[in-house]
């Protein structure tokens, strides 16, 4: 993509790079010394973030066409992983949810959110390899970080194509970039509050 990305993609990368790098450095996933207990805590915190976020995206999902939203949901994968690691449905339902999320008025904001979470899905494939030292695989508590499996790269390309379609109105592009930045900030604050960042 480098060198051929439209202005919006470049603006998204530049605006979110510092937040992305900081969060990646502070989230101890797949590293030496990580414990199963800390991994469970991270999954719980992520579940509390993704559930309300996905509910908000539901409200504007029709505007994302031709991009399909339904196959990109991740909260259910987090539930699957938590159940595999000993949680109960009742316990998962009782987990707190993040309330400090950006406002989604339409497709521009939703695309900003998807840029963040789908980028995390790309990174998750790397994390999933590091989780093997904990005995975690896609079938045993690592489904979320396995993303779309072999389809992960293609799913990312589809999002890039949809972002290109949205170009043209500078105000919409500004909304997309501002929302991506705000979502990174919300995620970092939420994970910090949950005590899972270093």
Buried (B, 14 or more C-beta within 10 A) or exposed (E): EEEEBBEBBEBBBEBBEEBBEEBEEEBBBBEEEBEBEBBBBBBBBBBBBBBBBBEBBBEBBEBBEEBEBEEBEBBBBBBBBBBBBEBEEEEBEEBEBBEEBBEBEEBBBBBBBBBBBBBBBBBBBEBBEBBEEBEBBBEEBBBBBBBBEEEBEEBBEBBBEBBEEBBEEEEBBBBBBBBBBBBBBBBBEBBEBBEBBE
